[in-house]
């Protein structure tokens, strides 16, 4: 009965997410060589071609994969529809959607459900090729401040965030990774942005050790990184991030 009710009311959840305070995430599709990447984007209130705006790319988790161009908004999108955010931090916010048969991250192996083996050189990922193409296309279409390009994500999206910065070490001013991980050996190539890592110490989907190992490796490289451990929190540590009053000011004051 509970699942049946969830299915009935899911579209109404989407509707509330898409349209708050008179603003909505618009649907779009990036295409390249026969490949497509659906995404939703939110322009600043009173967008003007005479101004330059920061752009944030948000990578969702594995549970929001698909091709409906809706489900990727389930976590985090309301944060950027908030009137206080819109008034104080005018920005372009983009939520691409990963297809069901792909991952944002290059996971080589999962010998056990809670163990992940990451690539030391994660450059061969066709879905991240599309994300890069989408970003470049948005830069051409809109007034983007290229000194203030941000990226972040949760779970699989956090893993993809590490890899996107590895692939584009000079593109981003700041990055955040929530309950994710990567191969610590990539740390030498992700020095440029300011980083924030969040993880719950009771996470039973992606164990916190994956974030701890990345943080330790990044500190050795003298990377500007904040690591927030959320006590007693399971996999949904993004809720702690989104409710942290320091998060948005930290993110949107970063610049290259």
N, C-alpha and C positions, 0 to 999 in steps of 0.2 A: 504493500500500500504506500509506503513512504517513497519508494522509487517512482511509482506511478504519479504521485503528487508532484515530485520534483520535475518530471518530464512535462507535466501540464504547465507549471509555472515558470519554467526556464525562459521562455520567450519574454515574459514580463520582466524578469531580471535583466535580460539584455536591453530591453527598451529603456529601463531606468538608467542603465549604464551608458547607453548611447546619447541620452538627452537629459542633461541636468543644467539648470540655470540658463536655459535658452541656448546651450552649446551642445554640439554633438561631434562624435568621431565620424569622419566621412570615409566611405569605402573606396578602395583603389586596388589596382593590380599592376605589379611590375612584371614586364615580359622581356625575355631575352633568349634568343635562339630556341624558341619553342618551349621554354621553361617559364613557369609563372609563379609569382609570389604574391598572394593576397596580403593586403595590409590596411589598417585603419590609421587615419592621421587627424590630428587636431591642430588647427591654426590658432595663433594668438587672437584674443579679442581685439578688434579694430586693427587687424593685420594691415600693414602698409608696405609697399614695395620700396619705400624710401628709408625703411629701417632695416636693421639686421638682427636676427633672432637666434638664440641658441636652439639646438635641435637635440632631442633625446630619443634614442632607440631603445625600446623595451622588449626584451626577449622572454616570452612566457615559458612555462614548464611543460613537461611531456603530456600532462593531462589535457592541455588545451590545443593540442595539434589537430589538424583537420583542414577542410577546404570551405567552411561556411563563412569565413571572414567575420566571425562574431565571437567565438569562444575565447580567443586570445585576450579579450577585454575583461575576462572574468575577475582577474586579480590585478589591482593596481590602477586601473584606468580612472576610477572615480577620484583618486587623489589629485589628478591634474585637471579635473573639471570643477574643483572647488573654487568658489568665487575669490577667496582670499589669495589662492595660488595664482589664478588668472590675472588678478589685478597687480600683484607684486612681481610675478615672474613670467612675463609674456614669453612664450616659447612654442616651438613646433614639437609636438609629441607624436611618436609613431610606434604602432604595435603591429609588426609583421606576424604572419601565422605560418608556422612550420607544418608541412604536409605530414600526414599520419605515418608514412613510411620513411621518414627522415628524422635526424636529430640535429639540433644546433651544434652539438659537440661531437668530436671524434672519439668515441668510446671504443677502444680496441677489444675489450673483453669484459665480461661480468662473470667471473668464476663462481660467485655467490651473489644472491640478490642485493646485498649491501656492500659489495666490493666492486670497485671500478678500476679498470686499467686504462689510463689516458695516454695518448700519443705524445712523444717527445718533440715531434715536429708536425703539428696539426695544420697542414696547409691544403690538404686534399679533401675538401668538403663542398659539394656542389650547392648545398642550400645556403652556406655562408657566402659563396660566390654571388648568389642572388641578393643577399642582404647588402653586400658591398655595392652591387649595381644599383639597388634601390636608393641607398644613401647618396651616391653620386648623382642619380637622377633627381632626387629631391633638392640637392644643392643647386642644380641647374634651374629647377622650376621656381624655387622660392628664395627669399632673401635670408640666407643662412650666414650666421657668423661662424666662420670656419675655425675660429679660435675657441669656440665653445660648443663642440660636438661631444655629447655624452652618450654612454651606453650602459645598460645594466640588465639584470634578469634574475630570475629565481629558478632554483633547481637545475633542470636541463638548460634553462636560459642563462643561469650563472656560469655553467660550464662553457656555454657558447660565448659568453662575454669574455672570459679569459682568452678563448681562442681568437675572437675577433680582434682583440687588442694585439695578440701575438702576430696575427696576419697583417695588422695595420698599426705598427708601433708608434707612428707619429700623428695619427688621425684624431685621437680622443683626448679631451682635457680632463675628464673624470670617468670613472667606471665603478659600478657597484655589483657585487656578487653575493646573492642570498642563498644559503644552503646548497652550495655547489662544490666545485673542485676542479682541479686540472693537474697536469704533471708538473711538479715543482721545478723541473729542469727548464721550463719555458720562462721562468722569472726574469732571466737576463734580457728578454726581449719585450717585457711589458712594463718598463720603467717610466715611461713618459707620463701617463695620467696619474692623478690623485685617485686613490682606491679606498673603497669601504667594503669590508667583508662582514656579513652577518650569518650566524648559525645558532640553532638551538642545541643545547648539550644533550638533549634526549631524542634527537632526530633518529628515527628508525627506518628512514628511507635512504638518505644520503648521510652517513655518519659524519660527525663534526671533524673527525681526523683529516678529512679531505681539505677542509678549510684551514685547519691548524698547520698542516704541512705547507700549504701555499703561503700562509702568513709568515711562517718561519723562514722560508726560502726568500720571500720578498723583502723581509727585514734585512737579511744578509746582503741583499743588493741595494740596501739603503733607499728602498722605494717608499714614497709617501703613502702609507697604508694604515687605515683604522680597522681594528678587528673587534667586533662586538659579539660576545658570547651571551646568549639568552638562557638563563638558568631555568630548568624545568620545562623548556619549550621543545616540542616535537618538530615536525617538518615545516610547519607553517610559520617559521620565523619572519616571513615577509610581513605578517601582521604587526610585529614589533617594529620593523623598519618603517612601515607606513605611518605608524602612530608616533614615531620619534620626532619631536619638534625641531631637532637639529639637522635632520636629514636633508630636507629641501633647501634650506639656506646653505648648507655645506655644498650640495651638488651644484647649485646655480650660481655660486660665486667663483667656481673654478674656471680658469682660463689658461690657455697656453701662452 
